[in-house]
Amino acid sequence: MNLPFEIAEIKLPLYQNAKDIVGVTTNVGSLVEQIRTGSNGIAEKQIAIRCARKVFDKSRTSNNEIQWKNLKKTLPGVCLSGFPGQGRKNDGFHDHTGLLQIDCDNVENPMALKQIISKDDHVLFCGISPSGSGVKAAMRIPKHPEVEHTDSFKAAERYLKEKYKIKIDSACRNTARIMFLLHDKDLIINPTAYPLDVKKWIRKNQENKETRKIAIEQSVEETIERLQDALKVLDASDREKWIRYVHALKNSDLPGRFEIWHQWSSSASKGYHGEIDC
C-alpha cells in the first residue's frame, strides 16, 4: 500500500542506536520500508531481543531485564515528531512532522490491539513492538507550533482512552523520544489517515468540566431546597439541638447559608426566645 507523496517525503532524523546523538535524515517512506523488510540489521536484532525478552518473562531477574533492554538500545530509531536540538534535546526542537509516536507496552494481546488501533482514522501505521509484547503506531496530528505538541499528546491520550479504553506511554509527549525501529512485515498502513482534531478534544475536556460544574451547582440548589424544607419541621423549642443546628449551618460551605439561617431564625423565634451569635 503506497503512501501519498506528501506523507512519504516527510523528513525524520534517524539514529543508529540509543546512544547516537548526531543522526542522519530519512523520510517516512523509507522508515516504513525498513520496518516491513527488517533491513539495516533490524530483523536480526529483533530476533535476539525477543529471545532475551522470553528469558526475562520466564525468570524476571534484574540481569535478564538488563539483557533484553540493552539489546533493544542497539536498534536504530527515529524521532517521529521532528528534529531535536543539539545533543538530541527537547530544547531547539524544530521541523515538526505532524506525527505522534503511540506506544502501548506489555499488553495482553498485542495482535488484537494492533488491529484495533490500525483501524483508527488518524493512525498512519501500526505494528508489533520489537519485544513482541506491545504495539507501536504513528498518529497524525497538527504540526507544531500551530498546535503545541504537548496539547497534541494530551488530546491523543484522551481520545484513545475514551474511544478504545487504551492507555499509551506518557513518555511519548517528549519530542526527543526515540522510536526504536520494529520489524513487522505485516505493518498496517492507512494512507488516508488525517490529523486528530486536537482543539476539539481539548475543548471536549473543558466542556466536561463545565458540565460537572453545572451538575454541582444544581446539586447545591437541591441541597438548599431540601435543607429549607427540613428546617421548617425542626422543633425550635429544644435549645441544645437548635444551637447545634445553627452552628452546623454556619460552618458549612453552603452558599447563602447566612440568609438561610436568618430566614429560619425568624420563623423559629416563635418557638425559642433568645439569640444565637452566628
C-alpha positions as CSV (number, residue, x, y, z in Angstrom):
1,M,0.0,0.0,0.0
2,N,1.7,3.3,-1.2
3,L,1.7,6.4,0.9
4,P,0.8,9.8,-0.6
5,F,3.9,11.6,-1.8
6,E,3.5,14.5,0.7
7,I,3.5,11.9,3.6
8,A,6.2,9.6,2.2
9,E,8.5,12.6,1.9
10,I,8.2,13.8,5.4
11,K,11.7,14.2,6.8
12,L,12.8,12.5,10.0
13,P,16.0,12.2,12.0
14,L,17.4,8.6,12.0
15,Y,19.8,7.4,14.7
16,Q,21.8,4.2,14.6
17,N,21.2,3.4,18.2
18,A,20.1,4.8,21.6
19,K,23.5,6.5,22.2
20,D,23.7,8.2,18.8
21,I,23.1,11.9,19.1
22,V,24.0,13.1,15.6
23,G,21.7,11.2,13.3
24,V,21.0,11.4,9.6
25,T,17.9,12.5,7.7
26,T,15.5,9.9,6.3
27,N,11.8,10.1,5.4
28,V,8.6,8.3,6.3
29,G,8.5,6.3,3.1
30,S,12.0,4.9,3.9
31,L,11.0,4.3,7.5
32,V,8.0,2.2,6.5
33,E,10.1,0.2,4.1
34,Q,12.7,-0.6,6.7
35,I,10.0,-1.7,9.2
36,R,8.4,-4.0,6.6
37,T,11.7,-5.5,5.3
38,G,13.7,-5.6,8.5
39,S,16.7,-4.1,6.7
40,N,19.5,-2.2,8.4
41,G,20.0,-5.2,10.7
42,I,16.6,-4.7,12.3
43,A,15.2,-8.2,11.7
44,E,18.2,-10.0,13.2
45,K,18.4,-7.7,16.2
46,Q,14.7,-8.1,16.8
47,I,15.0,-11.9,16.9
48,A,17.7,-11.6,19.6
49,I,15.6,-9.1,21.6
50,R,12.5,-11.3,21.6
51,C,14.5,-14.3,22.7
52,A,16.0,-12.3,25.5
53,R,12.5,-11.0,26.4
54,K,11.2,-14.6,26.6
55,V,14.0,-15.4,29.0
56,F,13.1,-12.4,31.1
57,D,9.4,-13.3,31.1
58,K,10.3,-16.8,32.5
59,S,12.8,-15.5,35.0
60,R,12.3,-11.9,35.9
61,T,15.8,-11.2,37.3
62,S,17.5,-7.8,37.0
63,N,20.2,-9.3,34.9
64,N,17.7,-10.8,32.4
65,E,15.9,-7.4,32.3
66,I,19.1,-5.5,31.6
67,Q,20.0,-8.0,28.9
68,W,16.9,-7.5,26.7
69,K,16.7,-3.8,27.3
70,N,20.3,-3.3,26.3
71,L,19.7,-5.3,23.1
72,K,16.8,-3.1,22.3
73,K,19.0,0.0,22.6
74,T,21.2,-1.3,19.8
75,L,18.3,-0.9,17.3
76,P,18.2,2.1,15.0
77,G,15.4,4.6,15.8
78,V,13.8,7.8,14.7
79,C,12.3,10.9,16.5
80,L,8.9,10.6,14.9
81,S,7.7,14.1,15.7
82,G,10.6,16.0,14.3
83,F,14.2,17.1,14.8
84,P,15.5,17.6,18.4
85,G,18.0,20.2,19.3
86,Q,21.8,19.7,19.6
87,G,22.6,16.6,21.6
88,R,19.1,15.2,20.9
89,K,17.5,17.5,23.4
90,N,14.0,19.0,23.5
91,D,15.4,22.5,23.5
92,G,15.9,23.6,20.0
93,F,13.3,21.2,18.6
94,H,12.3,22.1,15.0
95,D,10.5,21.0,11.8
96,H,7.6,19.2,13.4
97,T,6.4,16.3,11.2
98,G,2.7,16.2,12.2
99,L,3.2,12.7,13.6
100,L,3.0,11.4,17.2
101,Q,4.5,8.2,18.5
102,I,2.0,5.9,20.1
103,D,3.4,3.2,22.5
104,C,1.3,0.6,24.3
105,D,3.6,-1.6,26.3
106,N,3.1,-5.0,27.9
107,V,-0.4,-5.7,26.6
108,E,-2.2,-9.0,27.0
109,N,-2.9,-9.4,23.2
110,P,-0.7,-7.3,21.0
111,M,-2.1,-8.6,17.8
112,A,-5.7,-7.8,18.8
113,L,-4.7,-4.3,19.9
114,K,-2.8,-3.8,16.6
115,Q,-6.0,-4.5,14.7
116,I,-8.0,-2.0,16.8
117,I,-5.5,0.9,16.6
118,S,-4.7,0.4,13.0
119,K,-8.4,0.9,12.0
120,D,-8.5,4.4,13.5
121,D,-8.8,7.2,11.0
122,H,-5.9,9.2,12.5
123,V,-3.3,6.3,12.6
124,L,-0.9,6.3,9.7
125,F,0.8,2.9,10.5
126,C,0.7,0.3,13.3
127,G,2.8,-2.7,14.1
128,I,4.0,-5.0,16.9
129,S,6.9,-3.6,19.1
130,P,10.4,-5.1,18.9
131,S,9.9,-7.0,22.2
132,G,6.7,-8.6,20.8
133,S,4.8,-7.5,23.9
134,G,3.3,-4.2,22.8
135,V,2.2,-2.1,19.9
136,K,3.8,0.9,18.2
137,A,2.0,3.3,15.9
138,A,2.2,6.7,14.3
139,M,-0.7,9.1,14.7
140,R,-1.2,12.1,12.5
141,I,-1.6,15.4,14.5
142,P,-1.4,19.1,13.6
143,K,2.1,20.4,13.0
144,H,3.7,22.4,15.8
145,P,3.6,25.3,16.5
146,E,0.0,25.6,15.1
147,V,-0.9,23.3,18.0
148,E,1.6,22.8,20.8
149,H,3.0,19.3,20.8
150,T,2.1,18.7,24.5
151,D,-1.6,19.6,23.7
152,S,-1.5,17.2,20.8
153,F,-0.3,14.4,23.1
154,K,-2.9,15.2,25.8
155,A,-5.6,15.2,23.2
156,A,-4.4,11.9,21.6
157,E,-4.1,10.3,25.1
158,R,-7.7,11.4,26.0
159,Y,-9.0,10.4,22.5
160,L,-7.6,6.8,22.7
161,K,-8.6,6.3,26.3
162,E,-12.2,7.5,25.7
163,K,-12.7,5.8,22.3
164,Y,-10.9,2.5,22.9
165,K,-10.0,2.4,26.6
166,I,-6.4,2.3,25.6
167,K,-3.6,3.7,27.8
168,I,-0.5,5.0,26.0
169,D,3.0,5.6,27.3
170,S,3.2,9.1,28.7
171,A,6.8,9.4,27.6
172,C,5.6,9.9,24.1
173,R,4.9,13.6,24.9
174,N,8.7,14.0,24.7
175,T,9.6,15.4,21.2
176,A,13.1,13.9,21.5
177,R,11.9,10.4,22.3
178,I,13.3,7.7,20.1
179,M,11.0,5.2,18.4
180,F,13.1,2.1,18.1
181,L,12.5,0.6,14.7
182,L,10.5,-2.6,14.7
183,H,10.3,-5.3,12.0
184,D,6.8,-6.2,11.1
185,K,6.2,-7.4,7.6
186,D,2.5,-7.1,8.2
187,L,2.7,-3.5,9.2
188,I,-0.7,-2.0,8.7
189,I,-0.7,1.4,6.8
190,N,-3.6,3.8,6.4
191,P,-2.7,6.2,3.5
192,T,-5.8,8.3,4.1
193,A,-5.1,8.9,7.8
194,Y,-5.8,12.6,8.7
195,P,-4.7,14.7,11.7
196,L,-6.6,14.4,15.0
197,D,-8.7,17.5,15.8
198,V,-6.7,18.5,18.9
199,K,-8.7,21.6,19.7
200,K,-11.9,19.5,19.7
201,W,-10.5,17.1,22.2
202,I,-9.0,19.8,24.4
203,R,-12.4,21.7,24.2
204,K,-14.2,18.4,25.0
205,N,-12.4,18.3,28.3
206,Q,-13.3,21.9,29.0
207,E,-16.9,21.1,28.2
208,N,-16.9,18.2,30.6
209,K,-15.6,20.5,33.3
210,E,-18.4,22.9,32.6
211,T,-21.0,20.1,32.7
212,R,-19.6,18.9,36.0
213,K,-19.8,22.5,37.3
214,I,-23.4,22.9,36.3
215,A,-24.2,19.5,37.9
216,I,-22.6,20.6,41.1
217,E,-24.5,23.9,41.1
218,Q,-27.7,22.1,40.5
219,S,-26.9,19.7,43.4
220,V,-26.3,22.6,45.7
221,E,-29.6,24.2,44.8
222,E,-31.3,20.9,45.5
223,T,-29.5,20.7,48.8
224,I,-30.6,24.2,49.8
225,E,-34.2,23.4,48.9
226,R,-34.2,20.2,50.9
227,L,-32.5,21.9,53.9
228,Q,-35.1,24.6,53.9
229,D,-37.9,22.0,53.9
230,A,-36.2,20.2,56.8
231,L,-35.7,23.3,58.9
232,K,-39.4,24.1,58.7
233,V,-40.3,21.0,60.7
234,L,-37.5,21.1,63.2
235,D,-38.5,21.7,66.8
236,A,-37.0,25.0,67.8
237,S,-38.1,24.6,71.5
238,D,-35.2,22.2,72.0
239,R,-32.4,24.8,72.8
240,E,-29.5,22.3,72.7
241,K,-30.4,20.9,69.3
242,W,-31.3,24.3,67.9
243,I,-27.8,25.7,68.8
244,R,-26.2,22.6,67.3
245,Y,-28.1,23.0,64.0
246,V,-27.3,26.7,63.8
247,H,-23.5,26.2,64.2
248,A,-23.5,23.3,61.8
249,L,-25.2,25.5,59.2
250,K,-22.7,28.4,59.9
251,N,-19.7,26.2,59.5
252,S,-20.8,24.6,56.2
253,D,-19.7,25.7,52.8
254,L,-23.2,26.0,51.6
255,P,-23.8,29.2,49.5
256,G,-26.3,31.6,51.1
257,R,-26.0,29.8,54.5
258,F,-26.5,33.1,56.5
259,E,-29.6,34.0,54.5
260,I,-31.0,30.5,55.2
261,W,-30.2,30.9,58.9
262,H,-31.8,34.4,59.2
263,Q,-34.9,33.1,57.4
264,W,-35.1,30.1,59.7
265,S,-34.2,32.0,62.8
266,S,-37.1,34.5,62.2
267,S,-39.6,31.7,61.9
268,A,-38.1,29.7,64.7
269,S,-38.0,32.5,67.2
270,K,-41.6,31.9,68.0
271,G,-40.6,28.5,69.5
272,Y,-37.4,29.7,71.1
273,H,-36.9,33.1,72.8
274,G,-33.3,34.1,72.7
275,E,-30.4,34.9,70.3
276,I,-27.6,32.9,68.9
277,D,-24.3,34.6,67.9
278,C,-23.5,33.4,64.4
